Amino acid sequence: MRAYFLVFALLMLSINTFSQSDIIHIPTDSTDYFVVKNITFEGNKVTKERIILRELNFHIGDTIKRIEIEERFKSSANNVTNTSLFNFVTITKKSISFIEIEVNIKVQERWYFWGSPIFELADDILLSKWWEDKRIDRTNYGLYFVKKNFRGRKESLKLKIQLGFEESINLNYNVPYIDRKQKSGLSFGASYRQYHDFNILTRNDKRIFHEDTLNFSRVRRTAYSNYTYRPDIYNRHILGLGYDRVQIADTAAVKNPNYLGRGKNSLEFFKLNYVLKQDHRNNKAYPLKGYYFEIEGIQHGINIFKNDLNVLNIKAQYRRYTQLSDRWYSAASMRIKLSNNSNQPYYLNNGLGYSSWFVRGYEKSYIDGQNVGLLKGNLKYNLIKQTTVDVGWPKKFKKFTKIHYAIYLNAFIDAGYTSNRYKYFSNKLDNSLLLGYGLGLDYVTYYDKVGRIEFSIDKSGKSGVYFHFIAPI
């Protein structure tokens, strides 16, 4: 009960950060404000103007104080950049009269159609983990097609055909806006995956795999549909319904009877989820200022298939980014996961070590459990400020000739705890406080690409060098 209270308290703490409509009062002194008379666009050959207008915190006819105009332009440019539709966004003004201005929005659109080969590490495995085992068979290859900004409306259509460790076909379609006010959206997706081997259990905080080189030992089918409501620029609500069917080999069910629960070799269920997001970050790929809040509830099992599955997970996270001076920045985050069921199937019993939920210094470990707490802290110094270079090649593809990059040195400390009430297979890191710290170097460039190399030390003194491809917090 105390754990659920923590999530409720975190939600209440964030309420005062909900964005509100700006109420602009026209000053009596006419020299103190501008009136936006017109907005013009440049460079959006594909993107509809209304998609850009949706991200602005000013509109035609608005009255804006002169001292606020630059900050309005800067935050609006950040919002447009965060759509991931443009490499560069510039907002400028031109005077029409003493108080009237025309605003020009100049963008450089990205390349929207990608057809590329796939060669990646299986699951969420880190490069360092893969290199330690040198498991060539634990790689995926295939073809990936994506059409972003489909019809110029920020829609995306994705098709993925993959072979190797995980053979799969995935189809996703996202329509962010289905109404004129651009507040409601829909997304759909379906996938079919089959594996020759998969992690069947965790022993000594390491994943143990069930392998079958002749037959597929696990088959998974999924489908989902989401409704999105975005009342303003910074807030988003998502309501989703999903379907999941998993089937494993009989020999795998014997090896871990709790994988799907009660020795079963198949599990079929619907899941219902709700997500609330508040995103006030200046850049979602590598934020330096602002904050991000998210709370999610996922109910696995709606008692349609009468399989007694009833697992409710509540996840919450809060991240804060602060600029301390011209080159110094700090970041901190808190994540919580709570579950109502201590005896849930191993298939749903993820704790620390999965996806981005890990304590740095323990990248090679997997800690299963029902309830999780994770704290991260970063202090970073901007070694090389964002630099824009026009390489001039290839000349016919101007979307790639102009690039930007920046480099940051950072020091970090993490702490995490996983509560596991269902102990098995001699794991030792659950139900104990984990601490990690170290130094890292981050490389940030265009198309939302981030590369990190970190030297981490855990609380026992063990150290390692790790590579990551997302922002540290």
ChimeraX attribute file (.defattr): number of C-alpha atoms within 10 A of each C-alpha:
attribute: neighborCount
match mode: 1-to-1
recipient: residues
	/A:1	6
	/A:2	7
	/A:3	13
	/A:4	15
	/A:5	10
	/A:6	14
	/A:7	20
	/A:8	13
	/A:9	10
	/A:10	18
	/A:11	17
	/A:12	11
	/A:13	10
	/A:14	14
	/A:15	10
	/A:16	9
	/A:17	14
	/A:18	12
	/A:19	15
	/A:20	10
	/A:21	7
	/A:22	8
	/A:23	7
	/A:24	10
	/A:25	10
	/A:26	15
	/A:27	12
	/A:28	8
	/A:29	7
	/A:30	11
	/A:31	11
	/A:32	13
	/A:33	21
	/A:34	24
	/A:35	22
	/A:36	21
	/A:37	18
	/A:38	16
	/A:39	16
	/A:40	12
	/A:41	15
	/A:42	12
	/A:43	13
	/A:44	17
	/A:45	12
	/A:46	15
	/A:47	19
	/A:48	14
	/A:49	15
	/A:50	13
	/A:51	17
	/A:52	22
	/A:53	17
	/A:54	18
	/A:55	20
	/A:56	17
	/A:57	17
	/A:58	18
	/A:59	15
	/A:60	14
	/A:61	13
	/A:62	14
	/A:63	21
	/A:64	19
	/A:65	19
	/A:66	14
	/A:67	11
	/A:68	11
	/A:69	15
	/A:70	14
	/A:71	11
	/A:72	17
	/A:73	20
	/A:74	15
	/A:75	17
	/A:76	25
	/A:77	23
	/A:78	21
	/A:79	25
	/A:80	23
	/A:81	22
	/A:82	18
	/A:83	15
	/A:84	18
	/A:85	22
	/A:86	21
	/A:87	20
	/A:88	19
	/A:89	18
	/A:90	17
	/A:91	17
	/A:92	13
	/A:93	18
	/A:94	11
	/A:95	14
	/A:96	13
	/A:97	11
	/A:98	11
	/A:99	16
	/A:100	18
	/A:101	19
	/A:102	18
	/A:103	20
	/A:104	16
	/A:105	21
	/A:106	17
	/A:107	23
	/A:108	18
	/A:109	20
	/A:110	19
	/A:111	17
	/A:112	15
	/A:113	15
	/A:114	12
	/A:115	12
	/A:116	12
	/A:117	14
	/A:118	16
	/A:119	14
	/A:120	14
	/A:121	20
	/A:122	17
	/A:123	15
	/A:124	10
	/A:125	17
	/A:126	19
	/A:127	14
	/A:128	16
	/A:129	15
	/A:130	16
	/A:131	10
	/A:132	9
	/A:133	9
	/A:134	11
	/A:135	11
	/A:136	12
	/A:137	13
	/A:138	18
	/A:139	18
	/A:140	19
	/A:141	18
	/A:142	17
	/A:143	15
	/A:144	17
	/A:145	16
	/A:146	19
	/A:147	18
	/A:148	21
	/A:149	25
	/A:150	18
	/A:151	12
	/A:152	18
	/A:153	18
	/A:154	21
	/A:155	18
	/A:156	20
	/A:157	19
	/A:158	17
	/A:159	18
	/A:160	19
	/A:161	17
	/A:162	20
	/A:163	18
	/A:164	19
	/A:165	20
	/A:166	24
	/A:167	18
	/A:168	20
	/A:169	18
	/A:170	17
	/A:171	17
	/A:172	18
	/A:173	19
	/A:174	20
	/A:175	19
	/A:176	20
	/A:177	19
	/A:178	12
	/A:179	9
	/A:180	8
	/A:181	11
	/A:182	16
	/A:183	17
	/A:184	19
	/A:185	18
	/A:186	19
	/A:187	18
	/A:188	18
	/A:189	18
	/A:190	16
	/A:191	17
	/A:192	16
	/A:193	18
	/A:194	23
	/A:195	21
	/A:196	19
	/A:197	20
	/A:198	23
	/A:199	15
	/A:200	23
	/A:201	22
	/A:202	20
	/A:203	15
	/A:204	15
	/A:205	19
	/A:206	15
	/A:207	16
	/A:208	13
	/A:209	13
	/A:210	20
	/A:211	18
	/A:212	16
	/A:213	9
	/A:214	7
	/A:215	12
	/A:216	18
	/A:217	20
	/A:218	23
	/A:219	19
	/A:220	18
	/A:221	16
	/A:222	18
	/A:223	18
	/A:224	18
	/A:225	17
	/A:226	19
	/A:227	17
	/A:228	22
	/A:229	19
	/A:230	19
	/A:231	14
	/A:232	16
	/A:233	18
	/A:234	18
	/A:235	17
	/A:236	18
	/A:237	17
	/A:238	18
	/A:239	17
	/A:240	18
	/A:241	17
	/A:242	18
	/A:243	17
	/A:244	17
	/A:245	15
	/A:246	18
	/A:247	18
	/A:248	23
	/A:249	17
	/A:250	14
	/A:251	14
	/A:252	24
	/A:253	21
	/A:254	13
	/A:255	13
	/A:256	19
	/A:257	19
	/A:258	19
	/A:259	25
	/A:260	23
	/A:261	20
	/A:262	11
	/A:263	15
	/A:264	18
	/A:265	20
	/A:266	18
	/A:267	19
	/A:268	19
	/A:269	21
	/A:270	20
	/A:271	18
	/A:272	18
	/A:273	18
	/A:274	18
	/A:275	18
	/A:276	18
	/A:277	18
	/A:278	21
	/A:279	20
	/A:280	24
	/A:281	22
	/A:282	21
	/A:283	19
	/A:284	19
	/A:285	18
	/A:286	19
	/A:287	20
	/A:288	19
	/A:289	17
	/A:290	17
	/A:291	20
	/A:292	20
	/A:293	22
	/A:294	20
	/A:295	21
	/A:296	18
	/A:297	19
	/A:298	18
	/A:299	19
	/A:300	20
	/A:301	21
	/A:302	16
	/A:303	12
	/A:304	11
	/A:305	12
	/A:306	10
	/A:307	13
	/A:308	12
	/A:309	22
	/A:310	16
	/A:311	22
	/A:312	18
	/A:313	19
	/A:314	21
	/A:315	19
	/A:316	23
	/A:317	21
	/A:318	19
	/A:319	21
	/A:320	20
	/A:321	21
	/A:322	16
	/A:323	14
	/A:324	13
	/A:325	8
	/A:326	9
	/A:327	13
	/A:328	17
	/A:329	19
	/A:330	19
	/A:331	22
	/A:332	20
	/A:333	19
	/A:334	19
	/A:335	20
	/A:336	24
	/A:337	24
	/A:338	21
	/A:339	21
	/A:340	16
	/A:341	16
	/A:342	15
	/A:343	16
	/A:344	21
	/A:345	18
	/A:346	19
	/A:347	15
	/A:348	15
	/A:349	20
	/A:350	20
	/A:351	23
	/A:352	25
	/A:353	22
	/A:354	17
	/A:355	12
	/A:356	14
	/A:357	17
	/A:358	24
	/A:359	24
	/A:360	27
	/A:361	27
	/A:362	22
	/A:363	23
	/A:364	19
	/A:365	19
	/A:366	22
	/A:367	28
	/A:368	27
	/A:369	27
	/A:370	23
	/A:371	26
	/A:372	25
	/A:373	21
	/A:374	20
	/A:375	21
	/A:376	23
	/A:377	19
	/A:378	21
	/A:379	18
	/A:380	22
	/A:381	19
	/A:382	16
	/A:383	15
	/A:384	13
	/A:385	14
	/A:386	13
	/A:387	11
	/A:388	13
	/A:389	11
	/A:390	11
	/A:391	12
	/A:392	12
	/A:393	11
	/A:394	10
	/A:395	10
	/A:396	9
	/A:397	11
	/A:398	16
	/A:399	16
	/A:400	18
	/A:401	14
	/A:402	17
	/A:403	16
	/A:404	16
	/A:405	16
	/A:406	17
	/A:407	20
	/A:408	20
	/A:409	18
	/A:410	21
	/A:411	18
	/A:412	22
	/A:413	21
	/A:414	21
	/A:415	20
	/A:416	23
	/A:417	24
	/A:418	24
	/A:419	20
	/A:420	21
	/A:421	14
	/A:422	13
	/A:423	13
	/A:424	12
	/A:425	11
	/A:426	10
	/A:427	16
	/A:428	13
	/A:429	20
	/A:430	22
	/A:431	18
	/A:432	12
	/A:433	13
	/A:434	21
	/A:435	20
	/A:436	22
	/A:437	23
	/A:438	20
	/A:439	18
	/A:440	21
	/A:441	18
	/A:442	24
	/A:443	18
	/A:444	21
	/A:445	19
	/A:446	18
	/A:447	16
	/A:448	16
	/A:449	14
	/A:450	20
	/A:451	16
	/A:452	19
	/A:453	15
	/A:454	23
	/A:455	18
	/A:456	24
	/A:457	20
	/A:458	21
	/A:459	14
	/A:460	10
	/A:461	9
	/A:462	11
	/A:463	16
	/A:464	16
	/A:465	15
	/A:466	19
	/A:467	16
	/A:468	16
	/A:469	14
	/A:470	16
	/A:471	18
	/A:472	22
	/A:473	17
